[in-house]
């Protein structure tokens, strides 16, 4: 049986994490094409290992097979796609708290989104402080 895997990063990552038995159908051309991208993702959680593999003389097919061998026993990681981390971070805020803080600071919604994206810890502290003030009343 032969299966055709789509030629994109998501399809290859699904072969590593979800459909592990489909890895045999990932072509060498796809492995060469996405080796650099996977090394970048891999470096988020395993920087030392990624640095060891990050050499322009290394065989990209070997790199992808090593990454697969290492990650194939693990579940789909939350750290792999950075976009998911930002969504998870934003969901930590309760909308009514953000609106209250936005009104208190007299800022626009766009400005609040920037603050929550880049200064989430400070926003959390400010919301906690405002809640403590309301409890004291």
ABEGO torsion letter per residue (X at the ends): XBBBBBBBAAAAAAAAAABAAAAAABBAAAAAAAAAAAAAAAAAABAAAAAAABBAABBAAAAAAAAAAAAAABBBBAAABAAAAAAAAAAABBAAAAAAAAAAAGBBAAAAAAAAAAAAAAAAAAAAAAAAAAAAX
